[in-house]
Amino acid sequence: MKKNKNALILCICTLMSLLYSPSMLALESDAEQPIVIDSDTATYDDATELSTYTGNVISVQGSIKVNSDKLVVHFKGGEAEKLVFTGNPAKFKQTPSPGSEDITGEALTGEFYPKRNLLVLITNATVWQGNGAYSSNYIEYDIKTSLVKAGEKSSDSKRVHVIIKPKAK
């Protein structure tokens, strides 16, 4: 019985490793990278655990790059919990896996939750990849799985606009 159980575990592990694509591994490596921020000015308030960066802010974590006018980092216990960036518009780019097309986006406001691999774009938000584009006032982008969710279920007046262009011949 123990031999069959070990064989089953080995089979499941092998199957799971085959199901994970290289792009999933590449995305996971982004979360393991440090967040590097360059800006014109920077302040840190130890009492509120807030760090504020202004002026041509460039933040990079692995293959994820965000350009904004202002970035506020909310810390909790010494770790970056939430990053709020604003711009006219603020822009982001991620390379999901080697050789694949970049995912790009922009919005007036964005929130990045590093521990959850979640990027939320708010107000005049658009995300592009390849031949498609999603536009809405609210877009969630799961950086780990490249899943885009657009729109708000709470309101019919806030619509999602999607464009799917034909591939060039």
C-alpha positions in Angstrom: 0.0 0.0 0.0 2.8 2.4 0.9 4.4 1.8 -2.6 1.2 2.7 -4.4 0.8 5.8 -2.2 4.3 7.0 -3.0 3.7 6.3 -6.7 0.5 8.3 -6.6 2.2 11.2 -4.9 5.0 11.2 -7.5 2.4 11.0 -10.3 0.5 14.0 -8.9 3.7 16.0 -8.5 4.7 15.2 -12.0 1.3 16.2 -13.4 1.3 19.4 -11.4 4.7 20.4 -12.7 3.6 19.8 -16.3 0.5 22.0 -15.8 2.5 25.0 -14.6 3.5 26.9 -17.6 6.8 28.9 -17.8 4.8 32.1 -17.7 3.4 31.2 -14.3 6.9 30.8 -13.0 8.1 34.0 -14.5 5.2 35.9 -12.9 5.9 34.4 -9.5 9.5 35.6 -9.7 8.2 39.3 -9.9 6.8 39.0 -6.4 10.1 37.8 -5.1 12.0 40.8 -6.4 12.5 44.1 -4.4 10.5 47.2 -5.2 12.9 49.9 -6.5 11.6 53.5 -6.6 13.2 56.5 -8.2 11.7 60.0 -7.9 12.5 63.7 -7.6 11.5 63.9 -3.9 10.9 61.4 -1.1 9.6 61.6 2.5 8.9 59.0 5.1 6.7 59.4 8.2 7.6 56.8 10.8 4.5 57.5 12.9 2.0 56.8 10.1 4.3 54.3 8.2 3.8 56.3 5.0 6.4 57.0 2.4 5.6 59.6 -0.3 7.4 60.0 -3.6 6.7 62.8 -6.1 8.0 64.0 -9.5 8.6 61.6 -12.3 8.2 58.5 -10.1 9.4 55.2 -11.6 8.8 52.1 -9.5 10.0 48.6 -10.6 9.4 45.1 -9.2 10.8 42.4 -11.5 9.2 42.8 -14.9 6.5 45.3 -13.5 7.2 49.0 -14.1 5.0 51.9 -13.1 5.5 55.5 -14.1 3.5 58.1 -12.1 3.5 61.6 -10.8 3.1 60.6 -7.2 3.4 57.3 -5.2 2.4 56.7 -1.6 3.6 53.5 0.0 1.6 52.2 3.0 3.8 50.1 5.3 2.6 47.6 7.9 5.2 46.1 10.2 8.0 47.3 8.0 6.6 45.7 4.8 5.0 47.4 1.9 1.3 46.6 2.2 -0.2 48.9 -0.5 1.2 51.3 -3.1 -1.1 54.1 -4.4 0.1 55.9 -7.5 -1.5 58.8 -9.4 -0.7 60.5 -12.6 -2.2 62.2 -15.7 -2.3 59.3 -16.4 -0.1 56.8 -14.5 1.2 54.0 -16.6 2.3 50.4 -16.0 3.9 47.6 -18.0 4.6 44.0 -17.3 6.3 41.3 -19.3 4.3 38.1 -18.3 6.8 35.6 -19.7 9.9 35.7 -21.9 8.9 36.2 -25.6 5.3 37.1 -24.9 3.7 40.5 -25.6 3.8 43.1 -22.7 0.7 43.9 -20.8 0.4 47.7 -20.5 -2.2 49.9 -18.8 -2.9 53.4 -17.6 -5.3 55.1 -15.2 -5.5 58.3 -13.2 -5.2 56.3 -9.9 -3.8 52.9 -9.2 -3.4 50.7 -6.2 -0.9 47.8 -6.0 -1.1 45.2 -3.4 2.3 43.3 -3.5 1.3 40.4 -1.2 -1.8 39.7 -3.2 -0.2 40.3 -6.7 -3.2 42.6 -7.4 -3.1 45.9 -9.4 -6.3 48.0 -9.3 -6.7 50.7 -11.9 -9.3 53.4 -11.1 -10.7 56.2 -13.2 -10.2 56.3 -17.0 -8.4 52.9 -16.8 -7.3 50.9 -19.9 -5.3 47.7 -20.2 -3.8 46.4 -23.5 -2.2 43.2 -24.6 -1.7 42.2 -28.2 -4.9 42.8 -30.2 -7.2 43.5 -27.2 -8.0 46.4 -24.9 -10.2 46.8 -21.9 -11.4 50.2 -20.8 -13.4 51.0 -17.7 -13.4 53.2 -14.6 -12.4 50.2 -12.5 -10.1 47.4 -13.6 -8.5 44.6 -11.5 -5.4 43.0 -12.9 -4.0 39.8 -11.2 -0.3 40.1 -11.9 0.4 36.4 -11.1 -2.2 34.9 -13.5 -2.6 37.9 -16.0 -6.3 37.8 -15.3 -8.1 41.1 -16.1 -11.5 42.0 -14.5 -13.2 45.2 -15.7 -16.2 47.1 -14.5 -18.2 47.3 -11.4 -21.1 44.9 -10.7 -22.8 47.5 -8.5 -23.7 49.9 -11.3 -25.1 49.4 -14.8 -24.1 53.0 -15.7 -20.4 52.2 -15.5 -19.8 50.1 -18.6 -16.8 48.2 -19.9 -15.5 48.9 -23.4 -13.6 46.1 -25.1 -11.8 46.2 -28.5 -10.5 43.1 -30.1 -8.5 43.9 -33.3 -7.9 41.3 -36.0 -4.4 39.9 -36.2 -2.2 41.5 -38.9 -1.7 39.2 -41.9 
